[in-house]
Amino acid sequence: MPISRRSLLKAAATVPTLSMPGIVRAESQRTLRFIPVIDLAFVDPIYSTAQVSRNHGFMVYDTLYGMSSSLQLSPQMLSGQAISGDGLQWDLSLRDGLFWHDGEHVLARDCVASIRRWAARDGFGGELMEATDELSAADDRTIRFRLKRPFPLLPQALGKAAINPCFMMPERLASQDPFKPLTEVIGSGPFRYLADERVQGARNAYAKFDRYQPRTDGKPDWTAGPKIVHYDRVVWTTTPDAGTGVAALQTGEQDWQETTPHDLLPIIKAAGDIETRILDPRGYACMLRLNHLQPPFDNPAIRRALLGAIDQSAFMTAVAGTDPAFQVSPIGFFAPGTPMASDVGLGVFRGPRDYDKVKADLKAAGYNGEKIVVLVPTNSLAQKPLGEIAVDSLRKAGMNVEYAGLDFAVVLQRQLKKDPIPQGGWSAAVGNWQGIDWLNPAGNTNIRGEGKVAGWYASEKMGPLRSQWLAASELAEQQRICREIQAVAFEEIPYIPIGLYKQPTAYRKDITGILDGTAVFWNVRPA
């Protein structure tokens, strides 16, 4: 007889945590045991846009600026900055005591190479380099930007916590091809990655970097302020499903689970020894990515016709349940509740779905029954239900859909393929990004229109609008431009927004100090 997830949890709840051997309790004072949402497929957070790679990156690497939970920027690896009166030269000074994990000093030339590698992959970085006439190391501690035009958002670009952050690496690594993943992990961050302890699909381990010197000013706030480490080790254990992870929390086998199923919150709260909370109120913005290179989604009319089949609330209910506190719809191309969001074009998502009309619209747009391959990561807590709703929605719209259930890492690899369907290509895939990734047109890489991201969306209109936004000095003007950008996005459909959900994290009450934002591992300590 199969055992349900809820039964497993109830059984786990009956196991007293005090029965753990003393040696295990002592170890818990030195090792923080964490359950990530998914396995770490890529250790290079510049190459990969996966959130798990970004979280790993903040453990191992450091950034020139840090970002607080209120999105304010402050120096992190820097002691300060000097800006010329005309805004065309920025000198960024590295603070004392920065070392790479291999024992070498962090030098400005390492950071210059790191910025260049990051900028080749990141849209915001590309904008910064487009505005840069010269990027150099004026000396061992000074990074110099000579700009073609003022770029007041330079700290926001270099310090953003959104994907991809501008992580610093040794020059010998940062000089390598940004379009090939690095396998060696050497940073200057508060933790060292223990590559020899990795078990694929199950385990990653980190050790406190003893030579890391936290900032002496400010207060710990997400990636800003002092990064003070209280554990000797952090071990990430990937569990087969989130219910198993919750059971491990209840028995004291694990300390902290990154994402917790909404339907299990009542059981967790009843347990009494586990806390739950939302680290980032901006939530997770979700998308249905359509492959613009292959039929039928190379046809913008077909992409537009498909909007009528999308019920954002159905997607969000599949992930977050029916409690309205955990979901937001309809949404557009900027995170709801943030300054650049608007209601432009959202009417298409309101009201009941008329699938007969969608079928007629798709036929009129030129859809002729071509096979649609939808990639669904079956080991992802959020993306699996999103993918299942996507498949159901497309089938209701009369499309010939093949459900391709794959491991998350395989999905990431397959989305890079530009081949037709018969040669292993794909048509659509779901994705979930943090709301901070959709804050503005410089940071949301999915609407850039340069044909460089998975799906290869290209646009003649988006680039000039983004340049206008970067040049705008007033919030009202930035918002006006973003309304126009959203109108273009609903015309060209770089992807289809499918809603936003808020994701609780869960941790035992015998740990404290977890910061708001994303999962970071400094400031956390035994209670």
Summary of the structure (lengths in Angstrom):
residues: 527
radius of gyration: 23.3
end to end distance: 40.2
largest distance: 73.9
contacts: 1772
relative contact order: 0.16
helix: 34%
strand: 21%
